[in-house]
Amino acid sequence: MGEERIRSTSKTGLDESAVRRFKSALYGSLIRPGESEYDTARKVWNGMIDRKPALIVQPIDEDDV
């Protein structure tokens, strides 16, 4: 996506068309709240941390990173 600015156009605060373009450029997974794997993907080793990110990327290779 380069230097493109993401505009807030939805209740999630993300530009949905930018998210779709981002997802189409990934080889790995893009997980959003409400998807079945979201709660598992957002867990971290420290049980006191409970963040709820708008997007979770699970990259497959360095191009995804």
CHARMM internal coordinates of N, CA and C (Angstrom, degrees):
IC EDIT
DIST 1 N 1 CA 1.4442
DIST 1 CA 1 C 1.5175
ANGL 1 N 1 CA 1 C 111.05
DIST 1 C 2 N 1.2912
ANGL 1 CA 1 C 2 N 118.61
DIHE 1 N 1 CA 1 C 2 N -12.16
DIST 2 N 2 CA 1.4505
ANGL 1 C 2 N 2 CA 121.27
DIHE 1 CA 1 C 2 N 2 CA 175.58
DIST 2 CA 2 C 1.5130
ANGL 2 N 2 CA 2 C 113.24
DIHE 1 C 2 N 2 CA 2 C 60.45
DIST 2 C 3 N 1.3121
ANGL 2 CA 2 C 3 N 114.79
DIHE 2 N 2 CA 2 C 3 N -135.07
DIST 3 N 3 CA 1.4686
ANGL 2 C 3 N 3 CA 121.25
DIHE 2 CA 2 C 3 N 3 CA -176.89
DIST 3 CA 3 C 1.5209
ANGL 3 N 3 CA 3 C 112.65
DIHE 2 C 3 N 3 CA 3 C -90.62
DIST 3 C 4 N 1.3087
ANGL 3 CA 3 C 4 N 117.59
DIHE 3 N 3 CA 3 C 4 N 9.13
DIST 4 N 4 CA 1.4560
ANGL 3 C 4 N 4 CA 121.29
DIHE 3 CA 3 C 4 N 4 CA -178.51
DIST 4 CA 4 C 1.5239
ANGL 4 N 4 CA 4 C 110.77
DIHE 3 C 4 N 4 CA 4 C -60.73
DIST 4 C 5 N 1.2926
ANGL 4 CA 4 C 5 N 116.48
DIHE 4 N 4 CA 4 C 5 N 133.12
DIST 5 N 5 CA 1.4643
ANGL 4 C 5 N 5 CA 121.87
DIHE 4 CA 4 C 5 N 5 CA 177.13
DIST 5 CA 5 C 1.5310
ANGL 5 N 5 CA 5 C 108.61
DIHE 4 C 5 N 5 CA 5 C -84.70
DIST 5 C 6 N 1.3225
ANGL 5 CA 5 C 6 N 116.12
DIHE 5 N 5 CA 5 C 6 N 137.24
DIST 6 N 6 CA 1.4651
ANGL 5 C 6 N 6 CA 120.78
DIHE 5 CA 5 C 6 N 6 CA 177.23
DIST 6 CA 6 C 1.5240
ANGL 6 N 6 CA 6 C 107.45
DIHE 5 C 6 N 6 CA 6 C -94.52
DIST 6 C 7 N 1.3134
ANGL 6 CA 6 C 7 N 115.07
DIHE 6 N 6 CA 6 C 7 N 122.11
DIST 7 N 7 CA 1.4596
ANGL 6 C 7 N 7 CA 121.06
DIHE 6 CA 6 C 7 N 7 CA -179.83
DIST 7 CA 7 C 1.5190
ANGL 7 N 7 CA 7 C 109.91
DIHE 6 C 7 N 7 CA 7 C -93.19
DIST 7 C 8 N 1.3021
ANGL 7 CA 7 C 8 N 115.72
DIHE 7 N 7 CA 7 C 8 N 144.04
DIST 8 N 8 CA 1.4532
ANGL 7 C 8 N 8 CA 120.78
DIHE 7 CA 7 C 8 N 8 CA 178.09
DIST 8 CA 8 C 1.5213
ANGL 8 N 8 CA 8 C 109.03
DIHE 7 C 8 N 8 CA 8 C -81.84
DIST 8 C 9 N 1.3402
ANGL 8 CA 8 C 9 N 115.91
DIHE 8 N 8 CA 8 C 9 N 116.19
DIST 9 N 9 CA 1.4635
ANGL 8 C 9 N 9 CA 119.59
DIHE 8 CA 8 C 9 N 9 CA -179.57
DIST 9 CA 9 C 1.5159
ANGL 9 N 9 CA 9 C 112.09
DIHE 8 C 9 N 9 CA 9 C -132.14
DIST 9 C 10 N 1.3134
ANGL 9 CA 9 C 10 N 117.55
DIHE 9 N 9 CA 9 C 10 N 8.70
DIST 10 N 10 CA 1.4567
ANGL 9 C 10 N 10 CA 119.46
DIHE 9 CA 9 C 10 N 10 CA -179.36
DIST 10 CA 10 C 1.5144
ANGL 10 N 10 CA 10 C 109.62
DIHE 9 C 10 N 10 CA 10 C -139.42
DIST 10 C 11 N 1.3249
ANGL 10 CA 10 C 11 N 115.93
DIHE 10 N 10 CA 10 C 11 N 172.70
DIST 11 N 11 CA 1.4602
ANGL 10 C 11 N 11 CA 119.44
DIHE 10 CA 10 C 11 N 11 CA -179.90
DIST 11 CA 11 C 1.5245
ANGL 11 N 11 CA 11 C 112.35
DIHE 10 C 11 N 11 CA 11 C -65.98
DIST 11 C 12 N 1.3371
ANGL 11 CA 11 C 12 N 117.68
DIHE 11 N 11 CA 11 C 12 N -18.88
DIST 12 N 12 CA 1.4616
ANGL 11 C 12 N 12 CA 120.72
DIHE 11 CA 11 C 12 N 12 CA 176.62
DIST 12 CA 12 C 1.5172
ANGL 12 N 12 CA 12 C 111.63
DIHE 11 C 12 N 12 CA 12 C -81.95
DIST 12 C 13 N 1.3101
ANGL 12 CA 12 C 13 N 117.73
DIHE 12 N 12 CA 12 C 13 N -10.37
DIST 13 N 13 CA 1.4491
ANGL 12 C 13 N 13 CA 120.96
DIHE 12 CA 12 C 13 N 13 CA -178.81
DIST 13 CA 13 C 1.5129
ANGL 13 N 13 CA 13 C 113.34
DIHE 12 C 13 N 13 CA 13 C 84.66
DIST 13 C 14 N 1.3189
ANGL 13 CA 13 C 14 N 117.87
DIHE 13 N 13 CA 13 C 14 N 9.57
DIST 14 N 14 CA 1.4595
ANGL 13 C 14 N 14 CA 121.33
DIHE 13 CA 13 C 14 N 14 CA -179.33
DIST 14 CA 14 C 1.5191
ANGL 14 N 14 CA 14 C 111.05
DIHE 13 C 14 N 14 CA 14 C -116.38
DIST 14 C 15 N 1.3118
ANGL 14 CA 14 C 15 N 115.69
DIHE 14 N 14 CA 14 C 15 N 145.23
DIST 15 N 15 CA 1.4607
ANGL 14 C 15 N 15 CA 122.45
DIHE 14 CA 14 C 15 N 15 CA 174.73
DIST 15 CA 15 C 1.5286
ANGL 15 N 15 CA 15 C 106.85
DIHE 14 C 15 N 15 CA 15 C -76.62
DIST 15 C 16 N 1.3063
ANGL 15 CA 15 C 16 N 117.20
DIHE 15 N 15 CA 15 C 16 N 111.25
DIST 16 N 16 CA 1.4664
ANGL 15 C 16 N 16 CA 121.69
DIHE 15 CA 15 C 16 N 16 CA -174.31
DIST 16 CA 16 C 1.5217
ANGL 16 N 16 CA 16 C 112.69
DIHE 15 C 16 N 16 CA 16 C -61.49
DIST 16 C 17 N 1.3103
ANGL 16 CA 16 C 17 N 118.60
DIHE 16 N 16 CA 16 C 17 N -36.19
DIST 17 N 17 CA 1.4679
ANGL 16 C 17 N 17 CA 119.08
DIHE 16 CA 16 C 17 N 17 CA 178.99
DIST 17 CA 17 C 1.5263
ANGL 17 N 17 CA 17 C 110.62
DIHE 16 C 17 N 17 CA 17 C -68.50
DIST 17 C 18 N 1.3266
ANGL 17 CA 17 C 18 N 118.25
DIHE 17 N 17 CA 17 C 18 N -35.47
DIST 18 N 18 CA 1.4726
ANGL 17 C 18 N 18 CA 121.55
DIHE 17 CA 17 C 18 N 18 CA 176.37
DIST 18 CA 18 C 1.5242
ANGL 18 N 18 CA 18 C 110.31
DIHE 17 C 18 N 18 CA 18 C -66.82
DIST 18 C 19 N 1.3332
ANGL 18 CA 18 C 19 N 117.19
DIHE 18 N 18 CA 18 C 19 N -38.61
DIST 19 N 19 CA 1.4673
ANGL 18 C 19 N 19 CA 120.72
DIHE 18 CA 18 C 19 N 19 CA 178.46
DIST 19 CA 19 C 1.5246
ANGL 19 N 19 CA 19 C 109.58
DIHE 18 C 19 N 19 CA 19 C -65.22
DIST 19 C 20 N 1.3162
ANGL 19 CA 19 C 20 N 118.12
DIHE 19 N 19 CA 19 C 20 N -41.78
DIST 20 N 20 CA 1.4752
ANGL 19 C 20 N 20 CA 121.07
DIHE 19 CA 19 C 20 N 20 CA 178.54
DIST 20 CA 20 C 1.5235
ANGL 20 N 20 CA 20 C 110.97
DIHE 19 C 20 N 20 CA 20 C -62.92
DIST 20 C 21 N 1.3341
ANGL 20 CA 20 C 21 N 117.68
DIHE 20 N 20 CA 20 C 21 N -42.36
DIST 21 N 21 CA 1.4724
ANGL 20 C 21 N 21 CA 120.52
DIHE 20 CA 20 C 21 N 21 CA 178.21
DIST 21 CA 21 C 1.5239
ANGL 21 N 21 CA 21 C 110.45
DIHE 20 C 21 N 21 CA 21 C -64.66
DIST 21 C 22 N 1.3267
ANGL 21 CA 21 C 22 N 116.71
DIHE 21 N 21 CA 21 C 22 N -41.60
DIST 22 N 22 CA 1.4620
ANGL 21 C 22 N 22 CA 121.45
DIHE 21 CA 21 C 22 N 22 CA 178.53
DIST 22 CA 22 C 1.5231
ANGL 22 N 22 CA 22 C 110.09
DIHE 21 C 22 N 22 CA 22 C -60.47
DIST 22 C 23 N 1.3368
ANGL 22 CA 22 C 23 N 116.13
DIHE 22 N 22 CA 22 C 23 N -47.60
DIST 23 N 23 CA 1.4657
ANGL 22 C 23 N 23 CA 120.68
DIHE 22 CA 22 C 23 N 23 CA -179.17
DIST 23 CA 23 C 1.5264
ANGL 23 N 23 CA 23 C 111.57
DIHE 22 C 23 N 23 CA 23 C -62.32
DIST 23 C 24 N 1.3201
ANGL 23 CA 23 C 24 N 117.20
DIHE 23 N 23 CA 23 C 24 N -38.80
DIST 24 N 24 CA 1.4683
ANGL 23 C 24 N 24 CA 119.93
DIHE 23 CA 23 C 24 N 24 CA -178.84
DIST 24 CA 24 C 1.5320
ANGL 24 N 24 CA 24 C 111.90
DIHE 23 C 24 N 24 CA 24 C -68.48
DIST 24 C 25 N 1.3297
ANGL 24 CA 24 C 25 N 117.60
DIHE 24 N 24 CA 24 C 25 N -20.35
DIST 25 N 25 CA 1.4694
ANGL 24 C 25 N 25 CA 121.36
DIHE 24 CA 24 C 25 N 25 CA 179.67
DIST 25 CA 25 C 1.5262
ANGL 25 N 25 CA 25 C 112.70
DIHE 24 C 25 N 25 CA 25 C -88.58
DIST 25 C 26 N 1.3341
ANGL 25 CA 25 C 26 N 117.48
DIHE 25 N 25 CA 25 C 26 N -7.33
DIST 26 N 26 CA 1.4604
ANGL 25 C 26 N 26 CA 121.84
DIHE 25 CA 25 C 26 N 26 CA -177.44
DIST 26 CA 26 C 1.5209
ANGL 26 N 26 CA 26 C 111.82
DIHE 25 C 26 N 26 CA 26 C -90.98
DIST 26 C 27 N 1.3223
ANGL 26 CA 26 C 27 N 115.16
DIHE 26 N 26 CA 26 C 27 N 145.72
DIST 27 N 27 CA 1.4667
ANGL 26 C 27 N 27 CA 120.66
DIHE 26 CA 26 C 27 N 27 CA 169.14
DIST 27 CA 27 C 1.5325
ANGL 27 N 27 CA 27 C 109.40
DIHE 26 C 27 N 27 CA 27 C -90.91
DIST 27 C 28 N 1.3289
ANGL 27 CA 27 C 28 N 115.83
DIHE 27 N 27 CA 27 C 28 N -29.86
DIST 28 N 28 CA 1.4543
ANGL 27 C 28 N 28 CA 122.00
DIHE 27 CA 27 C 28 N 28 CA -179.76
DIST 28 CA 28 C 1.5256
ANGL 28 N 28 CA 28 C 111.54
DIHE 27 C 28 N 28 CA 28 C -84.73
DIST 28 C 29 N 1.3178
ANGL 28 CA 28 C 29 N 114.84
DIHE 28 N 28 CA 28 C 29 N -159.61
DIST 29 N 29 CA 1.4648
ANGL 28 C 29 N 29 CA 121.22
DIHE 28 CA 28 C 29 N 29 CA -176.07
DIST 29 CA 29 C 1.5127
ANGL 29 N 29 CA 29 C 112.36
DIHE 28 C 29 N 29 CA 29 C -100.28
DIST 29 C 30 N 1.3189
ANGL 29 CA 29 C 30 N 115.67
DIHE 29 N 29 CA 29 C 30 N 146.68
DIST 30 N 30 CA 1.4591
ANGL 29 C 30 N 30 CA 123.25
DIHE 29 CA 29 C 30 N 30 CA 170.30
DIST 30 CA 30 C 1.5239
ANGL 30 N 30 CA 30 C 105.90
DIHE 29 C 30 N 30 CA 30 C -119.56
DIST 30 C 31 N 1.3174
ANGL 30 CA 30 C 31 N 116.00
DIHE 30 N 30 CA 30 C 31 N 118.21
DIST 31 N 31 CA 1.4661
ANGL 30 C 31 N 31 CA 121.50
DIHE 30 CA 30 C 31 N 31 CA -175.03
DIST 31 CA 31 C 1.5164
ANGL 31 N 31 CA 31 C 108.90
DIHE 30 C 31 N 31 CA 31 C -114.53
DIST 31 C 32 N 1.3231
ANGL 31 CA 31 C 32 N 115.89
DIHE 31 N 31 CA 31 C 32 N 136.44
DIST 32 N 32 CA 1.4673
ANGL 31 C 32 N 32 CA 121.69
DIHE 31 CA 31 C 32 N 32 CA -178.90
DIST 32 CA 32 C 1.5270
ANGL 32 N 32 CA 32 C 110.38
DIHE 31 C 32 N 32 CA 32 C -122.25
DIST 32 C 33 N 1.3316
ANGL 32 CA 32 C 33 N 116.39
DIHE 32 N 32 CA 32 C 33 N 159.39
DIST 33 N 33 CA 1.4666
ANGL 32 C 33 N 33 CA 119.52
DIHE 32 CA 32 C 33 N 33 CA 176.40
DIST 33 CA 33 C 1.5332
ANGL 33 N 33 CA 33 C 110.54
DIHE 32 C 33 N 33 CA 33 C -54.18
DIST 33 C 34 N 1.3067
ANGL 33 CA 33 C 34 N 115.72
DIHE 33 N 33 CA 33 C 34 N 140.85
DIST 34 N 34 CA 1.4572
ANGL 33 C 34 N 34 CA 120.91
DIHE 33 CA 33 C 34 N 34 CA -179.95
DIST 34 CA 34 C 1.5170
ANGL 34 N 34 CA 34 C 113.54
DIHE 33 C 34 N 34 CA 34 C 96.04
DIST 34 C 35 N 1.3342
ANGL 34 CA 34 C 35 N 117.38
DIHE 34 N 34 CA 34 C 35 N -17.32
DIST 35 N 35 CA 1.4578
ANGL 34 C 35 N 35 CA 119.91
DIHE 34 CA 34 C 35 N 35 CA 177.25
DIST 35 CA 35 C 1.5264
ANGL 35 N 35 CA 35 C 109.01
DIHE 34 C 35 N 35 CA 35 C -81.20
DIST 35 C 36 N 1.3198
ANGL 35 CA 35 C 36 N 116.84
DIHE 35 N 35 CA 35 C 36 N 150.38
DIST 36 N 36 CA 1.4660
ANGL 35 C 36 N 36 CA 121.28
DIHE 35 CA 35 C 36 N 36 CA -171.85
DIST 36 CA 36 C 1.5294
ANGL 36 N 36 CA 36 C 113.53
DIHE 35 C 36 N 36 CA 36 C -59.05
DIST 36 C 37 N 1.3160
ANGL 36 CA 36 C 37 N 118.52
DIHE 36 N 36 CA 36 C 37 N -33.23
DIST 37 N 37 CA 1.4654
ANGL 36 C 37 N 37 CA 120.52
DIHE 36 CA 36 C 37 N 37 CA -177.66
DIST 37 CA 37 C 1.5269
ANGL 37 N 37 CA 37 C 114.25
DIHE 36 C 37 N 37 CA 37 C -90.00
DIST 37 C 38 N 1.3371
ANGL 37 CA 37 C 38 N 117.31
DIHE 37 N 37 CA 37 C 38 N 0.24
DIST 38 N 38 CA 1.4690
ANGL 37 C 38 N 38 CA 121.47
DIHE 37 CA 37 C 38 N 38 CA -175.15
DIST 38 CA 38 C 1.5279
ANGL 38 N 38 CA 38 C 113.12
DIHE 37 C 38 N 38 CA 38 C -58.70
DIST 38 C 39 N 1.3139
ANGL 38 CA 38 C 39 N 118.55
DIHE 38 N 38 CA 38 C 39 N -51.64
DIST 39 N 39 CA 1.4700
ANGL 38 C 39 N 39 CA 120.78
DIHE 38 CA 38 C 39 N 39 CA -176.50
DIST 39 CA 39 C 1.5196
ANGL 39 N 39 CA 39 C 112.61
DIHE 38 C 39 N 39 CA 39 C -62.37
DIST 39 C 40 N 1.3121
ANGL 39 CA 39 C 40 N 117.02
DIHE 39 N 39 CA 39 C 40 N -37.62
DIST 40 N 40 CA 1.4630
ANGL 39 C 40 N 40 CA 120.02
DIHE 39 CA 39 C 40 N 40 CA 177.53
DIST 40 CA 40 C 1.5308
ANGL 40 N 40 CA 40 C 110.42
DIHE 39 C 40 N 40 CA 40 C -68.79
DIST 40 C 41 N 1.3194
ANGL 40 CA 40 C 41 N 117.39
DIHE 40 N 40 CA 40 C 41 N -42.30
DIST 41 N 41 CA 1.4645
ANGL 40 C 41 N 41 CA 121.72
DIHE 40 CA 40 C 41 N 41 CA -176.77
DIST 41 CA 41 C 1.5225
ANGL 41 N 41 CA 41 C 112.71
DIHE 40 C 41 N 41 CA 41 C -68.15
DIST 41 C 42 N 1.3149
ANGL 41 CA 41 C 42 N 118.79
DIHE 41 N 41 CA 41 C 42 N -29.21
DIST 42 N 42 CA 1.4628
ANGL 41 C 42 N 42 CA 120.61
DIHE 41 CA 41 C 42 N 42 CA -175.45
DIST 42 CA 42 C 1.5272
ANGL 42 N 42 CA 42 C 113.62
DIHE 41 C 42 N 42 CA 42 C -86.23
DIST 42 C 43 N 1.3315
ANGL 42 CA 42 C 43 N 117.64
DIHE 42 N 42 CA 42 C 43 N -8.13
DIST 43 N 43 CA 1.4615
ANGL 42 C 43 N 43 CA 119.86
DIHE 42 CA 42 C 43 N 43 CA -179.28
DIST 43 CA 43 C 1.5198
ANGL 43 N 43 CA 43 C 111.56
DIHE 42 C 43 N 43 CA 43 C -72.21
DIST 43 C 44 N 1.3149
ANGL 43 CA 43 C 44 N 115.52
DIHE 43 N 43 CA 43 C 44 N 142.20
DIST 44 N 44 CA 1.4641
ANGL 43 C 44 N 44 CA 121.92
DIHE 43 CA 43 C 44 N 44 CA 176.36
DIST 44 CA 44 C 1.5151
ANGL 44 N 44 CA 44 C 108.62
DIHE 43 C 44 N 44 CA 44 C -122.69
DIST 44 C 45 N 1.3219
ANGL 44 CA 44 C 45 N 116.87
DIHE 44 N 44 CA 44 C 45 N 168.55
DIST 45 N 45 CA 1.4677
ANGL 44 C 45 N 45 CA 121.20
DIHE 44 CA 44 C 45 N 45 CA -175.43
DIST 45 CA 45 C 1.5206
ANGL 45 N 45 CA 45 C 112.45
DIHE 44 C 45 N 45 CA 45 C -61.71
DIST 45 C 46 N 1.3265
ANGL 45 CA 45 C 46 N 118.88
DIHE 45 N 45 CA 45 C 46 N -31.23
DIST 46 N 46 CA 1.4577
ANGL 45 C 46 N 46 CA 121.81
DIHE 45 CA 45 C 46 N 46 CA -179.49
DIST 46 CA 46 C 1.5309
ANGL 46 N 46 CA 46 C 109.11
DIHE 45 C 46 N 46 CA 46 C -86.40
DIST 46 C 47 N 1.3053
ANGL 46 CA 46 C 47 N 117.60
DIHE 46 N 46 CA 46 C 47 N 106.84
DIST 47 N 47 CA 1.4606
ANGL 46 C 47 N 47 CA 122.75
DIHE 46 CA 46 C 47 N 47 CA -177.26
DIST 47 CA 47 C 1.5174
ANGL 47 N 47 CA 47 C 115.26
DIHE 46 C 47 N 47 CA 47 C -63.32
DIST 47 C 48 N 1.3379
ANGL 47 CA 47 C 48 N 117.54
DIHE 47 N 47 CA 47 C 48 N -13.22
DIST 48 N 48 CA 1.4637
ANGL 47 C 48 N 48 CA 120.43
DIHE 47 CA 47 C 48 N 48 CA 178.73
DIST 48 CA 48 C 1.5290
ANGL 48 N 48 CA 48 C 111.58
DIHE 47 C 48 N 48 CA 48 C -83.01
DIST 48 C 49 N 1.3207
ANGL 48 CA 48 C 49 N 117.71
DIHE 48 N 48 CA 48 C 49 N -9.88
DIST 49 N 49 CA 1.4569
ANGL 48 C 49 N 49 CA 122.64
DIHE 48 CA 48 C 49 N 49 CA 179.20
DIST 49 CA 49 C 1.5321
ANGL 49 N 49 CA 49 C 107.91
DIHE 48 C 49 N 49 CA 49 C -94.79
DIST 49 C 50 N 1.3179
ANGL 49 CA 49 C 50 N 116.21
DIHE 49 N 49 CA 49 C 50 N 124.27
DIST 50 N 50 CA 1.4627
ANGL 49 C 50 N 50 CA 120.44
DIHE 49 CA 49 C 50 N 50 CA -179.24
DIST 50 CA 50 C 1.5255
ANGL 50 N 50 CA 50 C 108.98
DIHE 49 C 50 N 50 CA 50 C -136.65
DIST 50 C 51 N 1.3253
ANGL 50 CA 50 C 51 N 115.72
DIHE 50 N 50 CA 50 C 51 N 74.42
DIST 51 N 51 CA 1.4553
ANGL 50 C 51 N 51 CA 121.30
DIHE 50 CA 50 C 51 N 51 CA 179.50
DIST 51 CA 51 C 1.5172
ANGL 51 N 51 CA 51 C 109.80
DIHE 50 C 51 N 51 CA 51 C -92.11
DIST 51 C 52 N 1.3204
ANGL 51 CA 51 C 52 N 115.81
DIHE 51 N 51 CA 51 C 52 N 153.77
DIST 52 N 52 CA 1.4596
ANGL 51 C 52 N 52 CA 121.65
DIHE 51 CA 51 C 52 N 52 CA 178.71
DIST 52 CA 52 C 1.5267
ANGL 52 N 52 CA 52 C 108.66
DIHE 51 C 52 N 52 CA 52 C -129.87
DIST 52 C 53 N 1.3374
ANGL 52 CA 52 C 53 N 116.31
DIHE 52 N 52 CA 52 C 53 N 81.53
DIST 53 N 53 CA 1.4615
ANGL 52 C 53 N 53 CA 119.91
DIHE 52 CA 52 C 53 N 53 CA -177.94
DIST 53 CA 53 C 1.5297
ANGL 53 N 53 CA 53 C 112.28
DIHE 52 C 53 N 53 CA 53 C -68.61
DIST 53 C 54 N 1.3252
ANGL 53 CA 53 C 54 N 115.47
DIHE 53 N 53 CA 53 C 54 N 153.61
DIST 54 N 54 CA 1.4623
ANGL 53 C 54 N 54 CA 121.01
DIHE 53 CA 53 C 54 N 54 CA 178.32
DIST 54 CA 54 C 1.5182
ANGL 54 N 54 CA 54 C 111.26
DIHE 53 C 54 N 54 CA 54 C -71.24
DIST 54 C 55 N 1.3382
ANGL 54 CA 54 C 55 N 116.97
DIHE 54 N 54 CA 54 C 55 N -30.09
DIST 55 N 55 CA 1.4589
ANGL 54 C 55 N 55 CA 122.71
DIHE 54 CA 54 C 55 N 55 CA 179.13
DIST 55 CA 55 C 1.5232
ANGL 55 N 55 CA 55 C 109.36
DIHE 54 C 55 N 55 CA 55 C -140.24
DIST 55 C 56 N 1.3075
ANGL 55 CA 55 C 56 N 116.51
DIHE 55 N 55 CA 55 C 56 N 142.54
DIST 56 N 56 CA 1.4586
ANGL 55 C 56 N 56 CA 122.25
DIHE 55 CA 55 C 56 N 56 CA 172.51
DIST 56 CA 56 C 1.5214
ANGL 56 N 56 CA 56 C 106.30
DIHE 55 C 56 N 56 CA 56 C -125.62
DIST 56 C 57 N 1.3254
ANGL 56 CA 56 C 57 N 115.87
DIHE 56 N 56 CA 56 C 57 N 125.14
DIST 57 N 57 CA 1.4552
ANGL 56 C 57 N 57 CA 120.56
DIHE 56 CA 56 C 57 N 57 CA 177.85
DIST 57 CA 57 C 1.5198
ANGL 57 N 57 CA 57 C 108.14
DIHE 56 C 57 N 57 CA 57 C -107.33
DIST 57 C 58 N 1.3088
ANGL 57 CA 57 C 58 N 115.89
DIHE 57 N 57 CA 57 C 58 N 130.27
DIST 58 N 58 CA 1.4547
ANGL 57 C 58 N 58 CA 122.15
DIHE 57 CA 57 C 58 N 58 CA 173.53
DIST 58 CA 58 C 1.5297
ANGL 58 N 58 CA 58 C 106.40
DIHE 57 C 58 N 58 CA 58 C -112.34
DIST 58 C 59 N 1.3502
ANGL 58 CA 58 C 59 N 116.09
DIHE 58 N 58 CA 58 C 59 N 91.40
DIST 59 N 59 CA 1.4681
ANGL 58 C 59 N 59 CA 119.87
DIHE 58 CA 58 C 59 N 59 CA -175.54
DIST 59 CA 59 C 1.5230
ANGL 59 N 59 CA 59 C 112.32
DIHE 58 C 59 N 59 CA 59 C -69.83
DIST 59 C 60 N 1.3173
ANGL 59 CA 59 C 60 N 114.86
DIHE 59 N 59 CA 59 C 60 N 151.26
DIST 60 N 60 CA 1.4557
ANGL 59 C 60 N 60 CA 121.31
DIHE 59 CA 59 C 60 N 60 CA 177.37
DIST 60 CA 60 C 1.5267
ANGL 60 N 60 CA 60 C 110.38
DIHE 59 C 60 N 60 CA 60 C -100.11
DIST 60 C 61 N 1.3332
ANGL 60 CA 60 C 61 N 116.78
DIHE 60 N 60 CA 60 C 61 N -35.61
DIST 61 N 61 CA 1.4582
ANGL 60 C 61 N 61 CA 120.01
DIHE 60 CA 60 C 61 N 61 CA -177.57
DIST 61 CA 61 C 1.5212
ANGL 61 N 61 CA 61 C 110.75
DIHE 60 C 61 N 61 CA 61 C -144.62
DIST 61 C 62 N 1.3279
ANGL 61 CA 61 C 62 N 116.07
DIHE 61 N 61 CA 61 C 62 N -178.16
DIST 62 N 62 CA 1.4657
ANGL 61 C 62 N 62 CA 120.08
DIHE 61 CA 61 C 62 N 62 CA -176.91
DIST 62 CA 62 C 1.5231
ANGL 62 N 62 CA 62 C 112.33
DIHE 61 C 62 N 62 CA 62 C -66.22
DIST 62 C 63 N 1.3112
ANGL 62 CA 62 C 63 N 119.23
DIHE 62 N 62 CA 62 C 63 N -25.24
DIST 63 N 63 CA 1.4632
ANGL 62 C 63 N 63 CA 120.83
DIHE 62 CA 62 C 63 N 63 CA 176.28
DIST 63 CA 63 C 1.5345
ANGL 63 N 63 CA 63 C 110.80
DIHE 62 C 63 N 63 CA 63 C -64.22
DIST 63 C 64 N 1.3146
ANGL 63 CA 63 C 64 N 117.56
DIHE 63 N 63 CA 63 C 64 N -35.36
DIST 64 N 64 CA 1.4633
ANGL 63 C 64 N 64 CA 121.04
DIHE 63 CA 63 C 64 N 64 CA 177.51
DIST 64 CA 64 C 1.5243
ANGL 64 N 64 CA 64 C 111.52
DIHE 63 C 64 N 64 CA 64 C -68.68
DIST 64 C 65 N 1.3188
ANGL 64 CA 64 C 65 N 116.42
DIHE 64 N 64 CA 64 C 65 N -32.83
DIST 65 N 65 CA 1.4615
ANGL 64 C 65 N 65 CA 120.56
DIHE 64 CA 64 C 65 N 65 CA -179.10
DIST 65 CA 65 C 1.5096
ANGL 65 N 65 CA 65 C 108.73
DIHE 64 C 65 N 65 CA 65 C -74.98
END
COOR INIT
IC SEED 1 N 1 CA 1 C
IC BUILD
